[in-house]
Amino acid sequence: MNYFKLFITTLFLIVPLYAEPFLAKESKQAFKEKKLLLVTVSSERCPYCIKMRKEIFNNPKHKATITQKYVYLEVEYDDILLPASLHVKYLPTNYILSPKNLEILDEFAGYIEPKHFIELLEEVYKQESH
């Protein structure tokens, strides 16, 4: 049993060493395409996360609107690669990040109706693209 605990502990220590830095690929893409990063921190068991995923992120119309100006990524709240700066109290939480330095430009916690969510994204993009 002690060998199993040692193995699991070692695995959790080694995996982050081989993993690509958090959002490295997405930030390069966003920078190249002149987009911002939109990161949703959620949970598979969160009813409001499921509702936003269904109504916004899996909706072809809203997805197309988002991908014009954002590189989108959904991350589980308990992902070991999630930086401490993105740990949340409420789910879902949506972060808008700068692709240059991953600075948090804005954040929205909780469920937001699709129309209002898209309006918020448009407003933040407009402010940050000047």
C-alpha positions as CSV (number, residue, x, y, z in Angstrom):
1,M,0.0,0.0,0.0
2,N,2.8,2.4,0.8
3,Y,4.3,1.8,-2.7
4,F,1.0,2.8,-4.2
5,K,0.9,6.1,-2.2
6,L,4.5,6.8,-3.2
7,F,3.7,6.2,-6.9
8,I,0.7,8.5,-6.8
9,T,2.6,11.2,-5.0
10,T,5.5,10.9,-7.5
11,L,3.1,11.0,-10.4
12,F,1.5,14.3,-9.2
13,L,4.9,15.8,-8.8
14,I,6.3,14.7,-12.2
15,V,3.3,15.3,-14.5
16,P,3.4,19.2,-14.2
17,L,7.1,19.1,-15.1
18,Y,6.4,17.5,-18.5
19,A,3.2,19.4,-19.2
20,E,3.3,22.5,-21.4
21,P,2.9,25.7,-19.4
22,F,-0.7,26.6,-18.8
23,L,-2.3,28.2,-21.9
24,A,1.0,28.3,-23.8
25,K,-0.5,27.1,-27.1
26,E,-3.7,29.1,-26.7
27,S,-1.9,32.3,-25.8
28,K,0.4,32.0,-28.9
29,Q,-2.6,31.4,-31.1
30,A,-4.5,34.4,-29.6
31,F,-1.5,36.7,-29.9
32,K,-1.0,35.6,-33.6
33,E,-4.7,36.1,-34.4
34,K,-5.1,39.3,-32.4
35,K,-7.6,37.8,-30.1
36,L,-8.1,37.6,-26.4
37,L,-8.3,34.5,-24.3
38,L,-11.6,33.4,-22.8
39,V,-11.2,30.8,-20.0
40,T,-14.1,29.2,-18.3
41,V,-13.4,27.5,-15.0
42,S,-16.2,25.0,-14.5
43,S,-17.3,21.6,-13.2
44,E,-19.1,18.7,-14.8
45,R,-21.4,18.6,-11.8
46,C,-22.3,22.3,-11.8
47,P,-25.8,22.9,-13.1
48,Y,-25.0,26.5,-14.1
49,C,-21.8,25.4,-15.9
50,I,-23.8,22.9,-17.9
51,K,-26.5,25.5,-18.7
52,M,-23.9,28.0,-20.0
53,R,-22.1,25.3,-21.9
54,K,-25.3,24.3,-23.6
55,E,-26.8,27.7,-24.2
56,I,-23.6,29.6,-25.1
57,F,-20.4,27.6,-25.8
58,N,-22.1,24.7,-27.6
59,N,-24.6,27.0,-29.5
60,P,-23.2,27.4,-33.1
61,K,-24.3,31.0,-33.3
62,H,-22.7,32.1,-30.0
63,K,-19.7,29.9,-30.6
64,A,-19.1,31.6,-34.0
65,T,-19.4,35.1,-32.4
66,I,-17.0,34.2,-29.6
67,T,-14.3,32.6,-31.8
68,Q,-14.1,35.8,-34.0
69,K,-12.5,37.6,-31.1
70,Y,-11.5,35.0,-28.5
71,V,-9.6,31.8,-28.2
72,Y,-11.8,29.8,-25.9
73,L,-10.9,27.1,-23.4
74,E,-12.9,25.4,-20.6
75,V,-10.9,24.1,-17.6
76,E,-12.1,22.0,-14.7
77,Y,-11.9,23.8,-11.4
78,D,-9.8,21.0,-9.9
79,D,-7.3,20.7,-12.8
80,I,-3.8,20.5,-11.3
81,L,-2.4,22.8,-14.0
82,L,-4.8,25.6,-13.2
83,P,-2.7,28.5,-11.8
84,A,-3.5,29.8,-8.3
85,S,-4.5,33.1,-9.8
86,L,-7.4,31.4,-11.6
87,H,-8.7,29.4,-8.6
88,V,-12.3,30.4,-8.0
89,K,-15.0,30.5,-5.3
90,Y,-18.0,30.3,-7.7
91,L,-18.7,28.2,-10.7
92,P,-18.7,29.0,-13.5
93,T,-16.2,31.8,-13.6
94,N,-15.2,33.2,-17.0
95,Y,-11.8,35.0,-17.3
96,I,-10.7,37.2,-20.1
97,L,-6.9,37.2,-20.3
98,S,-4.3,39.0,-22.3
99,P,-2.5,36.7,-24.6
100,K,0.7,38.7,-24.0
101,N,1.2,37.9,-20.3
102,L,-2.0,36.1,-19.2
103,E,-3.0,39.2,-17.2
104,I,-6.7,39.0,-16.1
105,L,-8.5,41.7,-18.0
106,D,-11.9,40.9,-16.7
107,E,-13.9,38.1,-15.0
108,F,-17.5,37.1,-14.6
109,A,-18.7,34.7,-12.0
110,G,-21.9,32.7,-12.1
111,Y,-24.5,32.1,-14.8
112,I,-25.1,34.9,-17.3
113,E,-27.9,34.9,-19.9
114,P,-26.5,34.3,-23.4
115,K,-27.4,37.8,-24.8
116,H,-25.8,39.6,-21.9
117,F,-22.7,37.3,-21.9
118,I,-22.1,38.1,-25.6
119,E,-22.6,41.8,-25.0
120,L,-20.0,41.7,-22.1
121,L,-17.5,39.9,-24.4
122,E,-18.1,42.5,-27.1
123,E,-17.6,45.4,-24.7
124,V,-14.4,44.0,-23.1
125,Y,-12.9,43.2,-26.6
126,K,-13.7,46.8,-27.7
127,Q,-12.0,48.3,-24.7
128,E,-8.9,46.1,-24.9
129,S,-8.4,46.3,-28.7
130,H,-7.7,50.1,-28.7
